[in-house]
Amino acid sequence: MCGIIGYIGEKKAQPILIAGLKNLEYRGYDSAGIAAIDKGRLRIARAKGKIRQLEKKLSERPLPGTIGLGHNRWATHGLPSEENAHPHVDCKKNLVIIHNGIIENYLPLRERLKKEGHRFGSDTDTEVMVHLIEKYMNLGLETALRKALKMITGSYAIGLISRKDPGVLLAARQGSPLIVGLGKGENFIASDVPAILHLTKKVMYLCDGDIAILTPSNVRIKNMAGKTQSRKVREISWDPVSAKKSGYPHFMLKEIFEQPQAIEDTFTGRVSPEKGKVYLSEIGLSGKELKKIERVVITACGTSWHSALIGKFMMEEFARIPVEVDYAAEFRYRNPILNAKTLVIGISQSGETADTLGAMHEAKKQGARVISICNVVGSSITRETEGVIYTHAGPEIGVASTKAFSSQLVVLYLLSLYLSDIRKEIFLKKMRKYILDLKKIPFLIKEILKRHPEIESLANIFYKKTNALYLGRGEGYAVALEGALKLKEVSYIHSEGYPAAEMKHGPIALIDKNMPVVVLALKGRRYDKILGNISEVKARSGVVIALASAGDKKIKEKVDYIIYIPRTNEMLSAILAVIPMQLLAYYTAIKRGCNVDQPRNLAKSVTVE
């Protein structure tokens, strides 16, 4: 979720670029930089940390020029550092580029370019792009960009300027958002509307495969074949606060709808369906070391604990290794049985959760191998573990976790497949299928999100209630826990998640006509058992809302309401099933007049015990 801004016009570029980057700070970043061209000279300023660090450098040595690029970086390839911060330049320092996204095939391209004599100054995948463009510059800037893009596998939103051609700014998009802003005697590019809303309300949204050519007075858009494209100019009516929410009324709803992109960003560059391989080089342990692992312990708090529970099912199913899941607050204060053959995984969205940090310290003290799953680069937990697998969900502003949860599930799925490959537990054909199943998930989530009005109508059942039950079996039980947590967090309705089979051991006493019961009833090896549990609820006049597999007609006669979920493999079904749960909690809370982004008594990160 990096931030991009570019400017070409008659004004000084530096203040426009800095203001735009500040308006994109909500997206999260670990370093920032700008570049500008003035009288044939290309100048760059970059800094690790917040924009104020960059401003400090610029106060000592401002960048003149009326064309420039700015970038807030959220590290993917290469640690947060000044060298890895954008913009990046070619060998001759004629070209400068900024980039959002991930270039999947950067390693072979980098090695080829090195052999050709290109010199690299960073560890990023982005720098490959500027050297590829440099390679073809004898053909002209636009053609060189197009030839370079054809060699790239992955996603990108790119801004490019050249010292040799300071009257033009190029932009390109594939899989990562990019817009063009239209002004009078000036034009802009940006990754998101807030960067330029104070400068113009007229924007064009680029489509995949678009290349935009900007001058101060004109914008042309072409496709990869060089054919001119027409894009509609839209008038933005948002105020600056709404702009950061991209027009959504709340961050929670925005983040629910961002999940297809967050999930794609998390697996992109880490899978090869053709080879049937998962790549997790950042894990910090070699294959030889991982082969020695005999047991896994996952520890976390809150929503991350629910993802850990689903991760247990994934790892035991795919990698056939015993997995325990522990609340971090409990784990750190008992005397766990650990050794060098135990892999302890800490999960934390923020990387600052006090109990999870304490659990990591305890695991290290006991001699276990320790890694983490985290969303925030450079956070405390990432510095305390041998390796870290980052989710790429981008910043999550709403207190109730949504896209961070689904991104954690993607990482756990990848890790489970990675371990299964090391342990030789899955054949190549099945591995390819499981990877292809994952790549379909963003599209399937979009299909669910299209039905949000249907889920909103179900909130009418909930919002006047004081209690609710969520039931499931297997990984469905963990989703039930997360659904119940979301409802209680944002709507203040008392809700509990249970294994469906445990209902007869107590909770069944609560069921009557006033008790809504949400049941995970997806097709699978536990399906018939779940139908039996639904019958027990209905026999006691409970109102049943079922999450069922698409095409399931059998369940219609047994429940009051149905939300259909697209079919996928059982281990990925949790990611799809949680989306309606999040929407149901959100709409119920809205109907109750609750502050969904900042629920009472809750903090985004629990950094104290």
C-alpha positions as CSV (number, residue, x, y, z in Angstrom):
1,M,0.0,0.0,0.0
2,C,2.7,2.5,-1.0
3,G,1.8,6.0,-2.0
4,I,2.5,7.6,-5.3
5,I,2.3,11.2,-6.6
6,G,3.7,12.9,-9.7
7,Y,3.5,16.5,-11.0
8,I,4.1,18.3,-14.2
9,G,3.3,22.0,-14.7
10,E,4.5,25.5,-14.0
11,K,4.6,25.5,-10.2
12,K,7.4,24.3,-8.0
13,A,7.1,20.5,-7.7
14,Q,8.5,20.0,-4.2
15,P,5.7,21.5,-2.1
16,I,3.1,19.7,-4.2
17,L,4.8,16.3,-3.9
18,I,5.4,16.7,-0.1
19,A,1.7,17.7,0.5
20,G,0.6,14.8,-1.6
21,L,2.7,12.3,0.3
22,K,1.3,13.7,3.6
23,N,-2.2,13.1,2.4
24,L,-1.2,9.5,1.7
25,E,0.3,8.8,5.1
26,Y,-2.8,6.9,6.2
27,R,-1.8,4.1,3.7
28,G,1.2,3.3,5.9
29,Y,4.9,3.6,4.9
30,D,8.5,3.2,6.3
31,S,10.4,5.6,4.1
32,A,9.8,8.5,1.7
33,G,11.4,10.3,-1.2
34,I,11.0,12.7,-4.0
35,A,12.7,13.6,-7.3
36,A,12.6,16.7,-9.5
37,I,14.2,17.9,-12.7
38,D,15.4,21.5,-13.1
39,K,17.3,22.9,-16.1
40,G,18.5,19.4,-17.1
41,R,19.6,18.4,-13.6
42,L,18.0,15.5,-11.8
43,R,17.9,15.7,-8.0
44,I,16.6,13.1,-5.5
45,A,16.0,13.3,-1.7
46,R,15.1,10.1,0.3
47,A,14.8,9.3,3.9
48,K,14.0,6.3,6.1
49,G,11.2,6.9,8.6
50,K,8.5,9.6,8.4
51,I,8.1,12.4,6.0
52,R,9.4,14.9,8.6
53,Q,12.8,13.2,8.1
54,L,12.6,13.9,4.4
55,E,11.5,17.5,5.0
56,K,14.5,18.0,7.3
57,K,16.8,17.0,4.4
58,L,14.9,19.2,2.0
59,S,15.2,22.2,4.4
60,E,18.9,22.0,4.0
61,R,18.9,21.4,0.2
62,P,15.6,22.0,-1.6
63,L,14.8,20.5,-4.9
64,P,14.0,23.0,-7.7
65,G,12.0,22.0,-10.7
66,T,8.5,21.9,-12.1
67,I,8.3,18.2,-12.8
68,G,8.7,15.6,-10.2
69,L,7.8,12.3,-8.5
70,G,7.1,11.4,-4.8
71,H,6.7,8.1,-3.1
72,N,5.9,6.7,0.4
73,R,7.3,3.1,0.6
74,W,5.9,0.1,2.4
75,A,8.8,-2.4,2.3
76,T,8.3,-5.7,0.4
77,H,11.6,-6.5,-1.3
78,G,14.5,-5.1,0.8
79,L,14.4,-3.7,4.4
80,P,13.3,-0.2,5.2
81,S,16.4,2.0,4.4
82,E,17.3,5.2,2.5
83,E,18.9,3.0,-0.2
84,N,15.7,1.0,-0.7
85,A,13.4,4.1,-0.6
86,H,12.0,5.4,-3.9
87,P,12.6,7.0,-6.3
88,H,15.2,4.9,-8.1
89,V,17.5,5.8,-10.9
90,D,19.3,4.1,-13.8
91,C,23.1,3.8,-14.1
92,K,23.5,7.2,-15.9
93,K,21.1,9.0,-13.6
94,N,19.0,10.1,-16.6
95,L,15.8,8.2,-15.6
96,V,13.9,8.2,-12.3
97,I,11.0,5.8,-11.4
98,I,8.5,5.2,-8.6
99,H,6.6,2.0,-8.3
100,N,3.8,0.4,-6.3
101,G,3.3,-3.4,-6.7
102,I,5.5,-6.4,-6.9
103,I,7.7,-7.5,-9.9
104,E,7.5,-11.3,-9.5
105,N,10.3,-12.1,-11.9
106,Y,12.8,-9.5,-10.7
107,L,15.5,-11.9,-9.6
108,P,16.3,-13.4,-13.1
109,L,15.9,-10.0,-14.7
110,R,18.3,-8.5,-12.1
111,E,20.9,-11.2,-12.7
112,R,20.7,-10.7,-16.5
113,L,21.0,-6.9,-16.2
114,K,24.0,-7.3,-13.9
115,K,25.8,-9.5,-16.4
116,E,25.1,-6.7,-19.0
117,G,26.9,-4.3,-16.8
118,H,24.1,-2.5,-14.9
119,R,24.9,-1.4,-11.4
120,F,22.3,-1.7,-8.6
121,G,22.1,0.5,-5.6
122,S,19.2,-1.2,-3.7
123,D,17.6,-4.5,-2.8
124,T,14.3,-3.6,-4.3
125,D,12.4,-5.3,-7.2
126,T,11.6,-1.8,-8.5
127,E,15.1,-0.9,-9.5
128,V,15.0,-3.7,-12.2
129,M,12.4,-1.7,-14.0
130,V,14.4,1.5,-14.4
131,H,17.5,-0.4,-15.7
132,L,15.3,-2.3,-18.2
133,I,14.0,1.1,-19.5
134,E,17.6,2.3,-19.7
135,K,18.5,-0.7,-21.8
136,Y,16.0,0.4,-24.5
137,M,16.4,4.2,-24.3
138,N,17.8,4.3,-27.9
139,L,14.2,3.7,-29.0
140,G,12.8,6.7,-27.1
141,L,11.3,7.0,-23.6
142,E,7.7,5.8,-24.4
143,T,8.8,2.8,-26.5
144,A,11.5,1.9,-23.9
145,L,8.9,1.9,-21.1
146,R,6.6,-0.3,-23.2
147,K,9.3,-2.8,-24.0
148,A,10.3,-3.0,-20.4
149,L,6.7,-3.5,-19.2
150,K,6.3,-6.5,-21.6
151,M,9.2,-8.2,-19.8
152,I,7.7,-7.8,-16.4
153,T,5.6,-10.4,-14.6
154,G,3.6,-9.0,-11.6
155,S,1.7,-5.8,-10.6
156,Y,2.7,-2.2,-11.0
157,A,1.7,1.4,-10.8
158,I,4.6,3.4,-12.2
159,G,5.6,7.0,-12.5
160,L,8.6,7.8,-14.8
161,I,10.5,11.0,-15.8
162,S,13.7,11.6,-17.7
163,R,16.4,14.2,-17.5
164,K,16.7,14.1,-21.3
165,D,13.0,14.7,-21.8
166,P,11.8,17.0,-18.9
167,G,8.6,18.0,-20.6
168,V,6.8,14.7,-20.2
169,L,5.8,12.4,-17.3
170,L,4.8,8.8,-18.0
171,A,2.6,6.5,-15.9
172,A,1.5,2.9,-16.3
173,R,-0.8,0.6,-14.5
174,Q,-1.2,-3.2,-14.1
175,G,-2.9,-4.6,-11.0
176,S,-2.2,-1.6,-8.8
177,P,-4.4,1.5,-8.6
178,L,-3.3,4.7,-10.4
179,I,-5.2,7.8,-11.3
180,V,-4.5,10.9,-13.4
181,G,-5.5,14.3,-12.1
182,L,-6.4,17.1,-14.5
183,G,-5.6,20.7,-13.9
184,K,-5.1,24.0,-15.8
185,G,-1.5,24.1,-17.1
186,E,-0.6,21.2,-14.8
187,N,-1.4,17.5,-14.5
188,F,-0.9,14.9,-11.8
189,I,-0.6,11.2,-11.2
190,A,-1.5,9.5,-7.8
191,S,-2.1,6.2,-6.3
192,D,-5.2,7.5,-4.5
193,V,-7.5,10.6,-4.7
194,P,-6.5,12.2,-1.3
195,A,-3.0,13.0,-2.7
196,I,-4.3,15.5,-5.2
197,L,-7.9,16.4,-4.0
198,H,-6.7,19.8,-2.8
199,L,-5.4,20.5,-6.3
200,T,-8.1,19.2,-8.6
201,K,-11.4,17.3,-8.4
202,K,-11.1,16.1,-12.0
203,V,-9.6,12.6,-12.3
204,M,-9.3,9.7,-14.7
205,Y,-8.9,6.1,-13.4
206,L,-6.4,4.2,-15.4
207,C,-7.2,0.6,-16.4
208,D,-4.8,-2.4,-16.5
209,G,-2.5,-2.1,-19.5
210,D,-2.8,1.7,-19.7
211,I,0.2,4.0,-20.3
212,A,-0.5,7.7,-19.7
213,I,1.6,10.4,-21.3
214,L,1.3,13.7,-19.4
215,T,2.5,17.2,-20.3
216,P,1.5,20.4,-18.5
217,S,-1.3,21.0,-21.1
218,N,-2.3,17.5,-22.2
219,V,-2.9,13.9,-21.2
220,R,-2.9,11.0,-23.6
221,I,-3.6,7.4,-22.8
222,K,-2.4,4.4,-24.8
223,N,-2.5,0.7,-24.4
224,M,0.5,-1.7,-24.6
225,A,0.2,-1.8,-28.4
226,G,0.4,2.0,-28.6
227,K,-3.2,2.5,-29.5
228,T,-5.0,5.6,-28.1
229,Q,-7.5,4.8,-25.3
230,S,-10.4,6.9,-24.0
231,R,-11.0,7.2,-20.3
232,K,-13.9,9.0,-18.7
233,V,-13.1,12.2,-16.7
234,R,-14.8,12.0,-13.3
235,E,-15.6,14.8,-10.9
236,I,-14.7,14.0,-7.2
237,S,-17.2,15.3,-4.7
238,W,-15.6,14.1,-1.5
239,D,-14.2,16.3,1.2
240,P,-10.6,15.5,2.3
241,V,-11.7,13.2,5.2
242,S,-14.0,11.3,3.0
243,A,-11.3,11.1,0.4
244,K,-9.1,9.1,2.8
245,K,-12.0,6.7,3.0
246,S,-12.2,6.6,-0.8
247,G,-15.9,7.7,-0.5
248,Y,-16.9,5.0,2.0
249,P,-18.7,6.2,5.1
250,H,-16.3,4.3,7.4
251,F,-12.8,2.9,7.3
252,M,-14.2,-0.5,8.4
253,L,-16.4,-0.8,5.3
254,K,-13.6,0.5,3.1
255,E,-11.2,-2.1,4.5
256,I,-13.8,-4.9,4.1
257,F,-14.0,-4.0,0.4
258,E,-10.2,-3.7,0.1
259,Q,-9.8,-7.4,0.9
260,P,-9.5,-8.7,-2.7
261,Q,-6.6,-6.4,-3.3
262,A,-5.0,-7.1,0.1
263,I,-5.1,-10.8,-0.4
264,E,-3.7,-10.5,-3.9
265,D,-0.9,-8.3,-2.7
266,T,-0.1,-10.9,0.0
267,F,0.3,-13.9,-2.3
268,T,1.7,-12.1,-5.4
269,G,5.3,-12.9,-5.9
270,R,5.2,-15.9,-3.5
271,V,3.6,-18.5,-5.6
272,S,4.2,-20.3,-9.0
273,P,1.2,-22.4,-10.1
274,E,3.3,-23.6,-13.1
275,K,6.1,-25.0,-10.9
276,G,3.8,-25.8,-8.0
277,K,6.0,-23.8,-5.6
278,V,5.5,-21.4,-2.7
279,Y,8.4,-19.0,-2.1
280,L,8.9,-17.7,1.5
281,S,12.6,-16.7,1.5
282,E,11.9,-14.2,4.4
283,I,11.0,-17.0,6.8
284,G,14.5,-17.0,8.2
285,L,15.0,-20.8,8.4
286,S,16.4,-23.0,5.8
287,G,14.6,-26.1,4.4
288,K,17.1,-28.2,6.3
289,E,16.3,-26.5,9.6
290,L,12.6,-26.7,9.0
291,K,12.8,-30.5,8.3
292,K,14.0,-30.9,11.9
293,I,10.8,-29.3,13.3
294,E,8.6,-31.8,15.0
295,R,5.9,-29.6,16.4
296,V,4.4,-26.1,15.8
297,V,3.0,-23.7,18.4
298,I,1.1,-20.7,17.1
299,T,0.4,-17.9,19.7
300,A,-1.6,-14.7,19.3
301,C,-4.4,-12.5,20.7
302,G,-7.9,-11.6,19.6
303,T,-8.6,-11.9,15.9
304,S,-5.1,-13.1,15.3
305,W,-5.7,-16.0,17.6
306,H,-8.7,-16.9,15.4
307,S,-6.5,-16.9,12.3
308,A,-4.0,-19.1,14.2
309,L,-6.8,-21.6,15.0
310,I,-7.6,-21.8,11.2
311,G,-3.8,-22.1,10.6
312,K,-3.7,-25.2,12.8
313,F,-6.3,-26.9,10.5
314,M,-4.3,-25.9,7.4
315,M,-0.9,-27.0,8.7
316,E,-2.1,-30.3,10.1
317,E,-4.1,-31.0,6.8
318,F,-1.3,-30.0,4.4
319,A,2.0,-30.5,6.2
320,R,0.9,-33.3,8.6
321,I,2.7,-31.8,11.5
322,P,1.1,-31.4,15.1
323,V,0.1,-27.8,15.8
324,E,-1.0,-26.2,19.1
325,V,-2.6,-22.8,19.3
326,D,-2.1,-20.8,22.5
327,Y,-3.4,-17.4,23.7
328,A,-0.2,-15.3,24.1
329,A,-1.2,-14.0,27.5
330,E,-1.5,-17.6,28.8
331,F,1.6,-18.9,26.9
332,R,4.0,-16.3,28.3
333,Y,3.1,-17.0,32.0
334,R,3.1,-20.8,32.1
335,N,6.1,-23.0,31.6
336,P,5.6,-24.3,28.0
337,I,7.4,-27.4,26.9
338,L,9.6,-26.2,24.0
339,N,12.9,-27.1,22.4
340,A,14.9,-26.6,19.3
341,K,12.6,-28.9,17.3
342,T,9.6,-26.7,18.1
343,L,8.6,-23.9,15.8
344,V,6.8,-21.0,17.5
345,I,4.9,-18.6,15.3
346,G,3.7,-15.3,16.7
347,I,0.9,-13.5,14.8
348,S,0.2,-9.8,15.3
349,Q,-1.3,-7.2,12.9
350,S,0.6,-4.3,14.5
351,G,3.7,-6.1,15.6
352,E,3.4,-4.3,19.0
353,T,1.0,-6.5,20.9
354,A,2.5,-6.8,24.4
355,D,1.4,-10.3,25.2
356,T,2.5,-11.7,21.8
357,L,5.9,-10.0,22.3
358,G,6.2,-11.5,25.7
359,A,5.3,-14.9,24.3
360,M,8.1,-14.5,21.7
361,H,10.6,-13.7,24.4
362,E,9.6,-16.8,26.4
363,A,9.8,-19.0,23.3
364,K,13.3,-17.8,22.6
365,K,14.4,-18.3,26.2
366,Q,13.2,-21.9,26.0
367,G,15.3,-22.5,22.9
368,A,12.5,-22.8,20.3
369,R,12.8,-21.6,16.7
370,V,10.7,-18.4,16.5
371,I,9.2,-16.6,13.5
372,S,6.3,-14.1,13.1
373,I,3.5,-13.1,10.8
374,C,3.0,-9.3,10.8
375,N,1.6,-6.4,8.8
376,V,3.9,-3.6,10.0
377,V,7.4,-3.5,8.7
378,G,10.1,-2.9,11.3
379,S,7.7,-3.3,14.3
380,S,8.9,-4.7,17.5
381,I,7.8,-8.3,16.9
382,T,9.6,-8.5,13.6
383,R,12.9,-7.5,15.3
384,E,12.5,-10.2,18.0
385,T,12.1,-13.2,15.6
386,E,14.4,-15.1,13.3
387,G,12.2,-14.5,10.3
388,V,9.0,-12.7,9.5
389,I,6.4,-13.3,6.8
390,Y,4.7,-10.0,6.1
391,T,1.0,-9.7,5.2
392,H,0.6,-6.9,2.6
393,A,-2.8,-5.7,3.8
394,G,-1.7,-2.1,4.1
395,P,-2.7,0.1,7.0
396,E,-5.9,-0.9,8.9
397,I,-7.5,2.1,10.4
398,G,-10.7,0.6,11.7
399,V,-10.2,-0.9,15.2
400,A,-12.1,-4.1,14.3
401,S,-9.7,-6.1,12.1
402,T,-11.0,-7.2,8.7
403,K,-8.4,-7.3,5.9
404,A,-5.6,-8.0,8.3
405,F,-7.4,-11.2,9.4
406,S,-8.0,-12.5,5.8
407,S,-4.4,-11.6,4.9
408,Q,-3.1,-13.6,7.9
409,L,-5.1,-16.6,6.6
410,V,-3.4,-16.3,3.2
411,V,0.0,-16.3,4.8
412,L,-0.9,-19.3,7.0
413,Y,-2.1,-21.1,3.9
414,L,1.1,-20.3,2.1
415,L,3.2,-21.4,5.0
416,S,1.2,-24.7,5.3
417,L,1.9,-25.4,1.6
418,Y,5.5,-24.4,2.0
419,L,6.0,-26.8,4.9
420,S,4.2,-29.6,3.1
421,D,6.6,-29.2,0.2
422,I,9.6,-29.4,2.5
423,R,8.1,-32.4,4.3
424,K,7.1,-34.0,0.9
425,E,3.5,-34.4,2.0
426,I,1.8,-33.1,-1.2
427,F,2.2,-34.2,-4.7
428,L,3.0,-31.6,-7.4
429,K,-0.5,-31.9,-9.1
430,K,-2.3,-31.2,-5.9
431,M,0.1,-28.3,-5.0
432,R,-0.7,-26.7,-8.3
433,K,-4.4,-27.0,-7.6
434,Y,-4.1,-25.5,-4.1
435,I,-2.2,-22.6,-5.5
436,L,-4.7,-22.0,-8.3
437,D,-7.5,-22.1,-5.7
438,L,-5.8,-19.3,-3.8
439,K,-5.4,-17.2,-6.9
440,K,-9.1,-17.3,-7.5
441,I,-10.0,-16.1,-4.0
442,P,-9.9,-12.3,-4.7
443,F,-12.4,-12.8,-7.5
444,L,-14.7,-14.9,-5.3
445,I,-14.6,-12.3,-2.6
446,K,-15.6,-9.6,-5.1
447,E,-18.6,-11.8,-6.0
448,I,-19.6,-11.9,-2.3
449,L,-19.2,-8.2,-1.9
450,K,-21.6,-7.5,-4.7
451,R,-24.3,-9.0,-2.5
452,H,-23.8,-6.6,0.3
453,P,-27.4,-5.2,0.1
454,E,-28.6,-8.8,0.8
455,I,-26.4,-9.0,3.9
456,E,-27.4,-5.5,5.0
457,S,-31.0,-6.6,5.0
458,L,-30.2,-9.4,7.5
459,A,-29.0,-6.8,10.0
460,N,-32.7,-6.0,10.6
461,I,-32.8,-9.4,12.4
462,F,-29.9,-8.5,14.7
463,Y,-29.9,-4.9,15.6
464,K,-32.7,-5.0,18.2
465,K,-31.4,-8.3,19.8
466,T,-29.2,-8.5,22.9
467,N,-27.7,-11.9,22.2
468,A,-26.5,-14.1,19.3
469,L,-24.9,-17.5,18.7
470,Y,-22.4,-18.4,16.0
471,L,-21.9,-22.1,15.4
472,G,-19.4,-24.1,13.2
473,R,-17.3,-27.2,13.0
474,G,-13.6,-27.5,12.2
475,E,-12.3,-24.4,10.6
476,G,-15.9,-23.2,10.6
477,Y,-15.8,-23.1,14.4
478,A,-12.9,-20.6,14.2
479,V,-14.8,-18.5,11.7
480,A,-17.8,-18.6,14.1
481,L,-15.5,-17.2,16.8
482,E,-14.4,-14.4,14.6
483,G,-17.9,-13.6,13.4
484,A,-19.1,-13.4,17.0
485,L,-16.2,-11.2,18.0
486,K,-16.9,-8.8,15.1
487,L,-20.5,-8.4,16.2
488,K,-19.7,-7.8,19.9
489,E,-16.8,-5.4,19.0
490,V,-18.7,-3.0,16.9
491,S,-22.4,-3.4,17.8
492,Y,-22.1,-4.2,21.5
493,I,-24.5,-7.2,21.2
494,H,-23.4,-10.1,23.4
495,S,-22.5,-12.9,20.9
496,E,-20.6,-16.1,21.4
497,G,-19.0,-18.6,19.0
498,Y,-19.2,-22.3,19.7
499,P,-18.2,-25.6,18.1
500,A,-21.6,-26.8,16.9
501,A,-21.3,-30.2,18.7
502,E,-20.8,-28.3,22.0
503,M,-24.2,-26.7,21.7
504,K,-25.9,-29.6,23.6
505,H,-23.4,-29.1,26.5
506,G,-24.9,-25.8,27.6
507,P,-25.6,-23.1,25.0
508,I,-28.8,-24.9,23.7
509,A,-30.5,-23.7,26.9
510,L,-30.3,-20.1,25.5
511,I,-32.1,-20.8,22.3
512,D,-35.6,-19.5,21.7
513,K,-37.4,-17.3,19.2
514,N,-35.4,-14.3,20.2
515,M,-32.0,-15.9,19.6
516,P,-30.5,-15.5,16.1
517,V,-28.1,-18.3,15.4
518,V,-25.5,-18.0,12.6
519,V,-24.4,-21.4,11.4
520,L,-21.4,-22.2,9.1
521,A,-22.9,-24.9,6.9
522,L,-20.6,-25.2,4.0
523,K,-20.3,-28.5,2.0
524,G,-17.6,-30.8,3.3
525,R,-16.9,-33.7,5.5
526,R,-18.8,-32.2,8.5
527,Y,-21.9,-31.1,6.4
528,D,-24.4,-33.8,7.6
529,K,-23.4,-33.2,11.2
530,I,-24.1,-29.4,10.8
531,L,-27.5,-30.1,9.4
532,G,-28.3,-32.1,12.5
533,N,-27.2,-29.2,14.7
534,I,-29.5,-26.8,12.6
535,S,-32.4,-29.2,13.2
536,E,-31.8,-29.0,17.0
537,V,-31.8,-25.2,16.9
538,K,-35.0,-25.1,14.8
539,A,-36.7,-27.5,17.2
540,R,-36.3,-24.9,19.9
541,S,-37.7,-22.0,17.7
542,G,-34.3,-20.4,17.1
543,V,-33.8,-18.2,14.0
544,V,-31.2,-19.7,11.8
545,I,-29.0,-17.7,9.3
546,A,-26.9,-20.2,7.4
547,L,-23.7,-19.7,5.4
548,A,-24.1,-22.3,2.7
549,S,-22.2,-23.4,-0.4
550,A,-23.4,-22.1,-3.7
551,G,-26.0,-24.4,-5.2
552,D,-27.0,-26.1,-2.0
553,K,-30.7,-26.6,-2.3
554,K,-31.0,-29.1,0.5
555,I,-30.4,-26.6,3.2
556,K,-33.2,-24.2,2.1
557,E,-36.0,-26.1,3.8
558,K,-34.1,-26.2,7.1
559,V,-33.2,-22.5,7.8
560,D,-34.7,-19.1,7.8
561,Y,-32.1,-17.2,5.9
562,I,-29.2,-18.2,3.6
563,I,-26.1,-16.4,2.5
564,Y,-24.5,-18.4,-0.3
565,I,-20.7,-18.7,-0.5
566,P,-18.8,-19.6,-3.7
567,R,-17.2,-23.0,-3.6
568,T,-13.5,-23.5,-3.0
569,N,-11.3,-26.0,-1.1
570,E,-12.1,-26.5,2.6
571,M,-9.0,-24.8,3.8
572,L,-9.7,-21.6,1.9
573,S,-13.5,-21.5,2.7
574,A,-12.8,-19.6,6.0
575,I,-11.5,-16.6,4.0
576,L,-14.7,-16.5,2.0
577,A,-17.0,-17.2,4.9
578,V,-15.7,-14.4,7.1
579,I,-16.6,-11.7,4.6
580,P,-20.4,-11.9,5.2
581,M,-19.7,-12.0,9.0
582,Q,-17.8,-8.8,8.8
583,L,-20.5,-7.1,6.7
584,L,-23.3,-8.4,9.0
585,A,-21.5,-6.9,12.1
586,Y,-20.9,-3.6,10.3
587,Y,-24.5,-3.1,9.1
588,T,-25.9,-4.2,12.5
589,A,-23.7,-1.7,14.3
590,I,-24.7,1.1,11.9
591,K,-28.4,0.4,12.5
592,R,-27.7,0.6,16.3
593,G,-25.9,4.0,15.8
594,C,-22.5,2.7,17.0
595,N,-19.1,4.1,16.1
596,V,-17.8,1.3,14.0
597,D,-14.3,2.7,13.4
598,Q,-13.6,3.4,17.1
599,P,-15.7,1.1,19.3
600,R,-15.9,2.0,23.0
601,N,-13.2,0.8,25.3
602,L,-11.1,-0.7,22.4
603,A,-7.7,0.2,21.0
604,K,-6.3,-0.8,17.6
605,S,-3.1,-2.3,19.2
606,V,-3.0,-3.6,22.8
607,T,0.5,-2.5,23.7
608,V,0.2,-3.0,27.4
609,E,-1.0,-6.0,29.5
